């Protein structure tokens, strides 16, 4: 992987990680278009640079973690389903589902769901004064729905926002809970991947991983701030339309050029 390819993928990660459009899906599509040869390192790179994006959220929402212990316990309950299922199914998912076809279909289906969610949640009022007031049952429900995001193209952000709205949050609260839940979820995924792949990461790779994480960190700060403002004003539907168009276009492109799916 060249430095230019690493920067492009890191920009995609930073822009899309916290948007309901699937960062993993976008990076898999980008890998295919750029014809990156080292597929295994590319998969590891894409997970590791999420650490940079996580640090962006941690910086922006650091005050949340000094309010009280409630937020920690609710996030832990929400994280449990993904942590357990991810640990058990990680290898199978990464081997069989990380491909452009799965991503494209997931983008389209998820896009339709987002458009429907936008209409349903437009006038919805929150059942909670603050995100940490959500019940443990509601937090666990969000965690269960987050498990769907292990399928590339589904989007962790889309799944958790969808789960948050179903559990009683309004749009903004659902997005903020999604941001915070990303911290333990992505730390666990990145840490686990690093542990498994540490023998396959060479000294030459360290610089590429660092550059990727730094770029993702900077871009994610901009993306998170912009997303909340956009979501408050325009809702989910535009992200849904974007997902549907991207998924369809990539399927057409892949078929026309004979891209391996």
Order of alpha helices (4+ residues) and beta strands (2+ residues): alpha-alpha-alpha-alpha-alpha-alpha-alpha-alpha-alpha-alpha-alpha
